[in-house]
Amino acid sequence: MATSAWSPEAFACPICLEILKDPATLPCGHTYCLLCIQKHWDQTATKDSYECPQCRQHFKPRPNLARSNVLMEAIEKLRLSEQDGPNSSLYQSITSSPAMQPSTDLAGSSEIPASQSGLYPALPSSSPQLCPLHQQVLELYCCDDKDCICDECSLLGHKGHQVVRPDEERQKIQQELIQVNAQVHRSIAERENVIKRLPHVSQEHKSSVQKLMMDSQMIFADILRSIELSRSQVLELLQAHESSSCCHIEAQSCKLQQEIIQLHKKQEELKKLDDIQDPISFFNTFRAVDSMEQTEMFMPESVVPGVKSALESFRQELDNLTKTNLANIFRVVNDAAALAQTSIKAHDGVISNSQMPSQNPATQVKSDCPKADVKPKVKASSLATREHCKEQGSSSVNPVEGSVSCCLSNPAPKTREEMLKYRIEPTLDYNTAFRQIRLSDGYRKATLCAENQNYPEHHERFTFWRQVMCVEALAGSPYYWEVEWTGQRVTIGVAYKDMARSAANDSTRLGHNTQSWSLYWSGKAFSLWHAGKETALAGPKARRIGVYLDQQTGVLAFYRVSHNQAQEICCVHTHFDGPLFPSFRFWSGVGSSITICKLH
């Protein structure tokens, strides 16, 4: 490359406009004198934000700059290449600039033999690294800031810190490295042993799962045979009943035909009485006519309604039993998968932390253990809930900060993704809806109306409070559903089937008796209601509410749902005596609605 293509301006600092001295390049690509850019940032930087004087690109935190040896060497090479042509403008600019006077760190570079002169002459070995602030050799090490410093730095910015020679600190680190190396060696050996055992473990697990699949198939086959046997027995019973009824009807028909013949004969005898003139003979003849006894008519009793009701009960109970047991099976499998995933993450944490000698991998594994493994028994949680209720009994309203949890030892799941594994979409019960609640969208939406809906009388219908209950009985564990609501106020909860329906008191009011639990939005804040006691909850409003119920372990939790994320509002842990039904209550405001969301 011809040196005539370069001008002095190409090597000028944009700040001091002199030839670059100790050039330093910013992350944006612009180059300045190291001292110039440091002073510029010391004077103009605000709020820990530093910018390039040319392109105005911001840097945060402040870049740690150092002299660009490559650019410095390039400038020195060009200066040496111009020694044969001193009239060059570049040479004159460089040599006349006080910034380019030979410095101590490049001593001897001007005494290069003429045989080595040219465009790329031989250069001396690289100089020691200098402090960017004080231009002194970095010969010390600050243990507190983990950085190399010079003598002047140790007296100013690092005063009071533990400052040592790099060689001394390196000896200490060498000892730690030996320990880390031994630990890594042991970890490698342990993992190699695990890898050797994994095929055998995998084969055993595969065999056990296959055997479980065969056992499951046999169990379901037995269940199907039992159901098939029940079906055959019911059909045989109905067929026998049908045959017996037909026989009784035929026998009654024959008997009635014979009685009709006898009645015709009697009718002829009675006609003959009209021809008898003698009263005594008439009386004797009338007495001689046999009187017919009243025949009881046999009508077969209809068994259709009773059998239909029994079969429907059988179907519902079987469906609930199937749903409960399948939920338990899914829960066991999903918990095992989640535990395996947690174990993998825990091992990853051990591997990443094993590089730091001061950390103990065993402690990391212990801290990453899932909380689900330490869930207490239901009886213990019931005791905790009773103690909580005793504490709440002194005041009907208990303001708290953040989410309220009535039991901290067995919390509900924290992520929506985890709860969606147990999703259901309950349907509203037509027979329980208050007379001014209209059901639509396949019994998934309820709307408060001004006019009555002309529902038929039913013993399960709410007649005083504006409430509606769902059809599904939730027993076992677990279930999760979501509700969207409109209006000023709303109550969302669960209740037992035997909660009162027609009384005009709190025995039928959702959340105000021992038969129900509810989350209430008053227009300003949420609160939890049970047995007539209120627990105030802090937090923002939510139009979409998620409800998690584990009836078997006694967990009921409510969540704010937004942007596919669930934030816990409150969690109740108690003992549930029976199946629970999702329930809702409307307040004033025609047009308010509750919609059970479809979950995918």
PEQUIFEN-V910229 format. One record per backbone hydrogen bond with DSSP energy under -1.0 kcal/mol. CO is the residue of the C=O (numbers start at 1). NH is the residue of the N-H. If there is no record, write none. Layout:
co: [CO | CO]
nh: [NH | NH]
This chain:
co: [2 | 3 | 7 | 8 | 9 | 11 | 13 | 18 | 22 | 23 | 24 | 26 | 30 | 32 | 33 | 34 | 35 | 36 | 37 | 38 | 39 | 40 | 41 | 46 | 49 | 50 | 52 | 57 | 59 | 67 | 68 | 69 | 70 | 71 | 72 | 73 | 74 | 75 | 76 | 77 | 78 | 80 | 85 | 88 | 89 | 90 | 91 | 92 | 97 | 98 | 103 | 104 | 106 | 113 | 114 | 129 | 131 | 136 | 137 | 140 | 141 | 142 | 142 | 147 | 149 | 150 | 152 | 153 | 156 | 158 | 162 | 164 | 165 | 166 | 167 | 168 | 169 | 170 | 171 | 172 | 173 | 174 | 175 | 176 | 177 | 178 | 179 | 180 | 181 | 182 | 183 | 184 | 185 | 186 | 187 | 188 | 189 | 190 | 191 | 192 | 193 | 194 | 197 | 198 | 199 | 200 | 201 | 202 | 203 | 204 | 205 | 206 | 207 | 208 | 209 | 210 | 211 | 212 | 213 | 214 | 215 | 216 | 217 | 218 | 219 | 220 | 221 | 222 | 223 | 224 | 225 | 226 | 227 | 228 | 229 | 230 | 231 | 232 | 233 | 234 | 235 | 236 | 237 | 238 | 239 | 240 | 241 | 242 | 243 | 244 | 245 | 246 | 247 | 248 | 249 | 250 | 251 | 252 | 253 | 254 | 255 | 256 | 257 | 258 | 259 | 260 | 261 | 262 | 263 | 264 | 265 | 266 | 267 | 268 | 271 | 272 | 273 | 278 | 279 | 280 | 281 | 282 | 283 | 284 | 303 | 304 | 305 | 306 | 307 | 308 | 309 | 310 | 311 | 312 | 313 | 314 | 315 | 316 | 317 | 318 | 319 | 320 | 321 | 322 | 323 | 324 | 325 | 326 | 327 | 328 | 329 | 330 | 331 | 332 | 333 | 334 | 335 | 336 | 337 | 338 | 339 | 340 | 341 | 342 | 343 | 344 | 345 | 346 | 347 | 348 | 349 | 350 | 353 | 356 | 360 | 361 | 362 | 363 | 364 | 366 | 370 | 371 | 377 | 378 | 379 | 380 | 381 | 382 | 383 | 384 | 385 | 386 | 387 | 388 | 389 | 392 | 396 | 402 | 404 | 415 | 416 | 419 | 420 | 422 | 427 | 429 | 432 | 434 | 435 | 436 | 438 | 440 | 440 | 443 | 444 | 445 | 446 | 447 | 448 | 458 | 465 | 466 | 467 | 468 | 469 | 474 | 476 | 479 | 480 | 481 | 482 | 483 | 484 | 490 | 491 | 492 | 493 | 494 | 495 | 496 | 501 | 505 | 509 | 511 | 513 | 513 | 515 | 517 | 518 | 519 | 520 | 521 | 525 | 526 | 527 | 528 | 529 | 530 | 533 | 535 | 543 | 544 | 545 | 546 | 547 | 548 | 549 | 550 | 550 | 554 | 555 | 556 | 557 | 558 | 558 | 559 | 560 | 562 | 565 | 567 | 569 | 570 | 571 | 572 | 580 | 581 | 582 | 583 | 584 | 585 | 589 | 592 | 593 | 594 | 595]
nh: [5 | 6 | 10 | 11 | 12 | 20 | 17 | 13 | 34 | 68 | 32 | 29 | 26 | 24 | 37 | 38 | 39 | 40 | 41 | 42 | 43 | 44 | 45 | 49 | 46 | 59 | 56 | 52 | 50 | 69 | 72 | 73 | 74 | 75 | 76 | 77 | 78 | 79 | 80 | 81 | 82 | 83 | 88 | 92 | 93 | 94 | 95 | 96 | 100 | 101 | 106 | 107 | 109 | 116 | 117 | 138 | 135 | 131 | 139 | 149 | 164 | 146 | 147 | 142 | 140 | 154 | 156 | 158 | 159 | 161 | 143 | 141 | 169 | 170 | 171 | 172 | 173 | 174 | 175 | 176 | 177 | 178 | 179 | 180 | 181 | 182 | 183 | 184 | 185 | 186 | 187 | 188 | 189 | 190 | 191 | 192 | 193 | 194 | 195 | 196 | 197 | 198 | 201 | 202 | 203 | 204 | 205 | 206 | 207 | 208 | 209 | 210 | 211 | 212 | 213 | 214 | 215 | 216 | 217 | 218 | 219 | 220 | 221 | 222 | 223 | 224 | 225 | 226 | 227 | 228 | 229 | 230 | 231 | 232 | 233 | 234 | 235 | 236 | 237 | 238 | 239 | 240 | 241 | 242 | 243 | 244 | 245 | 246 | 247 | 248 | 249 | 250 | 251 | 252 | 253 | 254 | 255 | 256 | 257 | 258 | 259 | 260 | 261 | 262 | 263 | 264 | 265 | 266 | 267 | 268 | 269 | 270 | 271 | 272 | 274 | 275 | 276 | 282 | 283 | 284 | 285 | 286 | 287 | 288 | 307 | 308 | 309 | 310 | 311 | 312 | 313 | 314 | 315 | 316 | 317 | 318 | 319 | 320 | 321 | 322 | 323 | 324 | 325 | 326 | 327 | 328 | 329 | 330 | 331 | 332 | 333 | 334 | 335 | 336 | 337 | 338 | 339 | 340 | 341 | 342 | 343 | 344 | 345 | 346 | 347 | 348 | 349 | 350 | 351 | 352 | 353 | 354 | 356 | 359 | 364 | 365 | 366 | 367 | 368 | 369 | 373 | 374 | 381 | 382 | 383 | 384 | 385 | 386 | 387 | 388 | 389 | 390 | 391 | 392 | 393 | 395 | 534 | 538 | 571 | 419 | 420 | 422 | 423 | 480 | 471 | 432 | 462 | 437 | 453 | 449 | 447 | 444 | 445 | 428 | 596 | 440 | 594 | 438 | 591 | 461 | 467 | 586 | 434 | 584 | 429 | 580 | 552 | 549 | 424 | 547 | 597 | 545 | 595 | 521 | 585 | 519 | 583 | 517 | 581 | 499 | 463 | 508 | 512 | 532 | 516 | 531 | 496 | 494 | 529 | 492 | 527 | 490 | 522 | 537 | 520 | 535 | 518 | 533 | 530 | 528 | 485 | 561 | 483 | 559 | 481 | 557 | 479 | 554 | 555 | 574 | 550 | 572 | 548 | 569 | 570 | 546 | 567 | 565 | 562 | 560 | 404 | 558 | 406 | 556 | 474 | 495 | 470 | 493 | 468 | 491 | 592 | 448 | 486 | 446 | 484]
